[in-house]
Amino acid sequence: MDIIADAVGNISNQMWSWVLAPLVALVALYLTVRSGIVQFRWIPEMFRAVTDRSPLGDDGRPQSISAFQAFTLSAASRVGVGNIAGVGTAIFLGGPGAVFWMWLMALVVGATSLVESSLAQLFKVRDPGRAFRGGPAYYIQKGLGQRWAAILFAVFLILCFPFAFNSLQANTLAATIVGVSGAEDAPWWIPFVVGAVVAILTALVIFGGVHRIATVSQSAIPIVAFAYLMVGIIIVGINAQNLPSAVASIFTEAWGTQQVAGATLGVIIMNGVRRGMFSNEAGMGSVPNAAATAAVTHPVKQGLVQTLGVYFDTWLVCSITAFIILVSAPDLSTAQQGVFLTQNALASALGDWTGILLAVIIFLLAFTSVLGNYYYGESNLQFITSHPRALPVFRVLVIVAVFLGSIASADLIWNLADIVMGLMAFINLIAVTLLSPIAVRLIKDYTRQRRAGRDPVFTRDLLPDIGGIECWEDELSVTGPLGVISQRARGEKHRDHLHHTGVQG
């Protein structure tokens, strides 16, 4: 098993070092320039967009889940063990400097997140029920006309998220509980019990559909993130004397000038980019599946919401983990990587009882991540086939993967996840680059409407030369009857303002 894990790890490292890390950075820089650094200029607009309500249908009910629910659905996948175990692994392998590259890449890949989520909204489709669905597989087929590439992406995503990543979530949770029990004295059956409990709870939720998943995520994510934030603030406060040196190490060791645990500049950057992408998922092609489910009045709105999710994940939650670890001044040459690094930092600051607290936090993070990852897989399975037996079989296999992941080798799962994540990210980044001219037109339209004093509304006649757009038929279908009345009222008020100020006529 160790030989297999080492071989898979070598393949993963080579692929990320020479192909994916440079591609992620180049595409993000290209989209940053093409969009006019919109991911930085529009941060205030992101907070406005996330509070938008779902437009109502003719029956007075929401057309689908709201912008905030789609935000929490994507956060359910984003905010997971990558924020705790992933950051710990990045620091162990790349030193404190890896955190700097995670921060920097979050700002740059914000443009990628905005573009991919806007495209997912543009090319989304309606479910037979009330919900929308979409994602890279949909915009690859409808925007580029390449169904074979769309199916290939969907297959990689299904292998990556509901299977590899969900196995990883269960594995990290089991490792945390083993750590609480004492790594050497822990009963052999703990991973089996953990796997069974998570599998049963997963089954109870995923058979309820996207609305139940969104409801659970909306309730759990803010509570868990706030609790983890408070723990981090307390630990940083207790070790305030170490904070200046911790911050300094992030910047001074980002350039490979000090060798930490054998980390060179390339290793530092690669681990920052790789673990950052695993955590915030920008450019990977996963988040657009959640972005497409929202009912919003303009595709760019959900692009802004999901870009805010990148910043929330990396600059807030990942930073909490980084400071929890670094203010405890660990010896990285002898430390254990992953979740154990975070666990030991907590114990050294607040005592061994924090192992239980971390186990609870990781349980909630892992469980909501399992739900978000499952939904991504379901959406892509429905893209591949509509066979009535496919979905029940898929759900059973996901539950089995959650159970088996809790007892598998952690190194093997991490490396397999990295490889499959890299393959789906490669396809998505190429597609996003090719479709970026459409996204830029959407951004310009959104900007034009905002400058005109409107709450932006998109209809497909604004892009008459683009085929494959199924939704966005007209303003009535996009905003609902009440939305049309509200838009007209706002338009008349804006025209009156222009008249009185002498701008018109």
N, C-alpha and C positions, 0 to 999 in steps of 0.2 A: 504493500500500500504506500509506503514511504517513497519507493522508486517512482510510482505513478504520480504521486503528489509533486515530487521534485521535477519530473518531466513536464507536467502541466504548468507548474510554476515558471519554468524556463521559457516555455512557449508564450505564456502570458507576459512575462517581462520583456521579451524581444518585441512582441507585437505592440505593446504600449510605448516602449522606448523609441522605436523607429517609425511607427506609422500613426498610432492614435493620438498620442500626446501632441505631436506637431500638427496633426490635422485639426484637432479640437481648437488649438490656439489660432491657427490660420483662418479657419472658418469664422471663429468668433471675432477676430480682428476685422475681417472683411465685412461682416454684417454690421459691426460697430460703425465702420466708416460709411457704408451704404445707407444706414438708417439715421446718420447724423448724431451719433452718440445718444440715441433716444432713451436707452436704458438708464442713463444718468440724468438727463434733462427732465425726464418725466416721472421722477420718484414721487413728487406730490400727487400727480395724476393717478398713480398706482393705488394710493390709499383711497382716493375718491371712487375708483372703479371697483374696488373690492367690496364696497358697501352697496353696490347696485342691487336692486331687487330683481327677481326673475319676472319678466313680462307676463301678464296674465292672458289667458286664452278667452274665447268667447263665453265659456262657462264660468269665468271668474277665478279659475284655478291657475296656479303657476304653470307655464308651458313646460318647464323642466326644472332641474335643480338650479339654485342661484349661483352667482359668481363666487360668493363666499363658500358655499358648499363645495363647488368645484375646487376652490383653493384648499379646503380642508381634505378633500378626497385625494388631491395630489400630495398634500402634506402628510397624509397617512402613509404614503409610500416613501416620501423624502425623509421625514423625520422618523428615523428608526435606528437600528444598530450602527448604521454608517456614521451617525453623529457621535456615538460613544466608542464602539469597537473600531470603526473605520478611522476616526481621528487618532485614537491610540496607536493603531497600526502605522499610520502616516508618520507620527512623531517618533515611534520606535525605529522605523526604517530610514526616515529622512531627517530626523532631528527636529528641533523647534522651527527651523527655517521652512519646513514643509507647510506650516500654517500660513506663512506669508503668501506662498504661491496659491494656497486655497483661497485666501482673501482676494488676491489680485484676479485670479481666474473667475471668481464669482462675479466681479464687476464686468469683466469682458464678456463672459458667456451669457450675461443678462440679455444681450442682443440676440443671441441664438435662441434663448428661451422665448423671447417676445415674438420672434419670427415664426418658430415652429408651432407655437400655440395659436397664433393668429391664423396660420394656414390650416390648422386642424379645425378651427371654427368655420373658416370659409368653406371647406369641403366636407363638413359634417353631414350626416344623414339622419332621418327620423326613424326611430324604432317603431314597431307596430303599436306600442303604448305611447306614453307621453314624453319619453326621454329622447335625447339625441345621443349619437355616438360617432366616433371618428378617431383620427390619429394619423400617424405617418403612413400606415398601409393605405388609408383612404386617399390622402393627398398624393401619394406616389402613383396610385392607379388613376385617379381622376385628374390630377394636375399634370402628370408626366405621361400618362397612358401606358404605364409599364406594370401590368398585373403580375408578371413573374417576379419582379423585384419587390412588389408589395407583399406577395405571399411569402417570399423569402424573409423579409423583415418580420412579418407576423409570426413566422415559425421561430425565429431567433428570440423574439420578445416572449413568446410563450415558454420557451426553454429557460429564458433568463429570469423573468419576474415570478410567475406563479410557482416555478419549480426550483431553480437555483437560488434565487434571492429569498424565497420563503423558507427553504431549507436552512439558509444562513441565519435568518431571523430566529428560527427555532434552536439552531445550534448555539447561537450566542446566548440566548435565554437559558439554555441548559447549562452552559459553561458558567454563567453568572451564579446560578443556584448551587452548582457544584462548588464554586469558589466560596460562597457563603457557608456551606457545610464543612469546608476544609478540603482542599484539593486532594490530599492524601487519604483522608478518612471518610470521604463522601461515599455513601452507599452506591453500589453499582447500578441500582434500579432508578436513580433520580432522573437521568436523561429520558428513560422510557416513560416515566410518569409525566414529565414536562411535555414531551411530545404528544402524549395521549390527551392531556388537558387542552393544549393549544389546538389540537386537531378537532376535538369535540366543539370547542367554542367557535372555531372557524366555520364548521359545518352549520351551526345554528344561525350564523349571520349570512353566509354567502348564498344560501338557498332563498334568501329574502330579496335579492336583486339589488340594483344600484342605489335605490332610495334608502334601503335599510343600511347599506354600507356607508352612504353619505351621512346619514343620521348619526350612526355610531361615531364616525370620524369627527363630525362637527362637535360632538359632545366631549370626546376624549382628548383630542389634540391640544386645544387651548389649556386644559387643566394640567396635562402632563408637561407641556412646555413651560408653563408658569412655575410648576413645582420644581422642575429641573433648574430653571433660572434662579429661583430663590436659593436652592442648595449651592449653586455656583457662586452666587454673591456672598453667601455666608462664608464659604471656604476661602474665597479671595480676600474677604475682610479679615479673617483670622490670620491669613498669611500675607497681609498687606505689605510687610517689609520685603517680601520676595517678588512683589508685582513688578517693580521697575526692572529688575534683572530678567524676569520672565519675558516682558515686552521687548527688552533689548535683544534677548536671544532670538526672538522670532525674526527680527530684522537683520541682525549681524550674521546669523547662521544661515540666512536664505541664499547666500552666495557661495557656499562651500569653502569659505575662508577658514572655518574651524571644522575639523573632522569630528562628526558626532556619530558614534556607532558605525563607523566606516562609510558614512554618507558623503558622496561627492556631489557636485552641483547638479549633475544629470539625475542622480538618484533622488535628490531633494525635490527638484522640479517635478519629476515623474510621479513621485508619491503624492505631492501636493495636488497635481492635476487629476491623477487617477482616483484618489480617495475623495477629492472634491467633487468629481463627477459622479462617483458612486453615491455621494450624499445628496447633492442638489439636483442631479439628474439632467442638468441643462445640456441640450444637444443629443442626449442619449436616445430620445424618441419615445420615452415612457410618459412623461407629463402631458404631451398633447392628447393622449387618450382620455385623461381627466378633463383637460381644457375643453374638449369638444362636447362634453355632456352638458355644459352650462347653457342656459337661455339668456343671451345678452343681445343688445341692440346693434353692436358693431364688433366684428372679429377682433379688432385691436384691443378692445376692453379686456378680453380674457388673456390676451398676450401680456398686457400690463399686470394683470393679477398674478399670473404665473411667474413673471419676472420678480415681483415682490416676494414670491415664494422662495426663489433662489437666494435672495438676500436674507430673508428670515431664517432659512435653513443654515446658510454658511456663516453669515456675519453674527448671528445671534446664538443659535443652538450649538453649532460646531465650535464657536469661540468659547462658549461656556466650558465645554469638555477640555479644550486646549488649556485654558487657564486653571481649571481644576488640577490638571496633570502638572503643568509647569510651575505653579507656585509651590508645589510640594517638592520641587527640586530633585526629581528622580535621577538615579544613575542609569542612563539608558543602555550602558554596556552590559549590565546584569539584569535589567528589568524584563518582565514578561510582556509580550506585545498584546495588542488588542484590548479586549474588555478588562483584562487583568490589570493593565496599566492604570486605567481609570479607577478600577475597584481599589487598588492599593493606595492611590492618591486620596480617595475619599476616606479610607480607613485611617490613614496617617493624619488627616486633618480633623476628623470628627469621631473616630473610634470605629471598632469593628461592627457596631450596629448598623452603620451606613451600608453595609453589604446587603442587608435586608431592604433598605430603602432603594438602593440601586436596582435590586432584583425586581421590585414592584414597578419602578419607572421603566426598566427595560421590558418587563412583561407587557405593559400598556403600549409602549412604542413598537415592540415587535408585533403585537397582536393587530394594531391598527395598520402597520406596514403590510402584514399578511393580507389584510382585507383590500388595501389599495393595490397591491401587486396582483391579487387574484382578479380584480376588476379589469386591469390592463389585459390580462390574459383572456378573459371572457370576451372583451370587445374585439380582440384580434381573432379569436376562434370564430366568432360570428361573421367576421369578414371572410374567413376562409370557407366556412360551410354553414349551412342553415339546417343540417340534418337534426331531427328532433332528439336523437340519442346522444349527439356529440356533447352537448352541454352537461347533462348529468354525469356522463363518464369523465369529462374533464374535471368536474367538481370533486368527484371521488379521488381522482389521481392527485389533485392538489392537496387534499386532506392527507393522503398517504405520504406525499413529499414532505409535508410539515412534520409528520411523525418521524420519518426516516432521517430527516435533517438533524434532529436533536441527538442522534446517536452516531452520526458520521464524523469523518475527520474534518476538522475545521480548515486546515491548510488546503486540502483538496477542494472543498466547497468554495473557499475564497477564490482560488485560482481558476476554477471552472467558471464561476460567476464573472470574473474579470474577462475571460476569453469571450464568452457569449455576449456580455455587455459591449465589448469592443466591436464585435461583428455587427450587432444591431446599430450601434452608434455610427459605424462607418457608412452603412447604407443611408441612415437618416441624414447625416451631415452632407453627403453628396446631394441627396434630394432637396434639402433645405437650401443649399447653395444654388441649385438650378432653378428653384422656385422663388428665390429671393426677390426678383423684379416685381412679382405679384405682391409680395408682402410690403415692399417699399411703396407701391401704389396705394395699398390699404392704409399705411401709416400717413401718407400725404393727405388722403381723403379725411382721415380722422382729424389731422391737424387743421385742415381747412374748415371743417365743421365746428371744431372747438373755437377757432378764431372768430367764427361767425356768431358765436353765442349759443350754439345748439348743443343739445345732448346728442352726440353722434349716432346716426342711424344708417346702417348699410343695407342696400338692396342690390340684387345682382345686376340690375341694369346699369349700375355704375362701372361694372367691368364687362361690357357687352362682348368683348372679344375672347373672354375666358370661358371655356366649356367645363362641364363636370360639376357645376355648382347646383346642388339640388334644393337647398333651402334658400332663405333670403328672397322669397318671391316678390314681396311688396311691403310697404311700410306697415300695413295692417297686420300681416302675418308675423312681422318681426317684433313690433311693439305691443300688439294687441289693441283693441278698440280704445281703451283708456289711454294708452300710450300715444296714439294718434292725436287724440284731443289735447293731451298735455303738450305735445310737440307744437301743435298749431298755436296754442296759447303762448308758449315761449317764443315762437317766431313772431307773433304779432307784438308782443311786449318788446322784443329786440328791435323790430322795425320802428316802433314808436320812439324808442330811446334814440335811435339814429336820427330820426326826424327832428326831435326836440334839440339834439345837440348840434344840428346843422351838418351832419355827415352826409346826408342824402340831399339831393336837389340842390 
